[in-house]
Amino acid sequence: MSIWLFRAGKQGEYENKFLQDKRVYLTCDNLNTD
């Protein structure tokens, strides 16, 4: 069995966007969170 761990930014700063959009993104310093 495989388990994947996705972190929403170094400190979880993108967690709300991931959950709201129901998507996982490859983040970068200039991710638009609006």
Backbone hydrogen bonds in HBPLUS format (Angstrom, degrees):
<---DONOR---> <-ACCEPTOR-->    atom                        ^
c    i                          cat <-CA-CA->   ^        H-A-AA   ^      H-
h    n   atom  resd res      DA  || num        DHA   H-A  angle D-A-AA Bond
n    s   type  num  typ     dist DA aas  dist angle  dist       angle   num
A0014-TYR N   A0008-ALA O   2.95 MM   6  4.82 168.7  1.97 139.9 137.1     1
A0012-GLY N   A0009-GLY O   3.40 MM   3  4.82 166.3  2.42  93.1  97.0     2
A0015-GLU N   A0012-GLY O   3.11 MM   3  5.30 168.5  2.12 115.3 118.3     3
A0018-PHE N   A0014-TYR O   3.04 MM   4  6.33 165.5  2.06 162.3 166.5     4
A0019-LEU N   A0015-GLU O   3.00 MM   4  6.22 168.3  2.01 158.1 160.8     5
A0020-GLN N   A0016-ASN O   2.82 MM   4  5.87 162.6  1.85 149.8 155.5     6
A0021-ASP N   A0017-LYS O   2.92 MM   4  5.91 167.5  1.93 152.2 155.6     7
A0022-LYS N   A0018-PHE O   2.88 MM   4  5.68 120.1  2.24 134.2 149.3     8
A0023-ARG N   A0018-PHE O   3.17 MM   5  5.27 149.5  2.27 142.3 149.3     9
A0031-LEU N   A0028-CYS O   3.35 MM   3  5.65 143.3  2.50 128.1 121.1    10
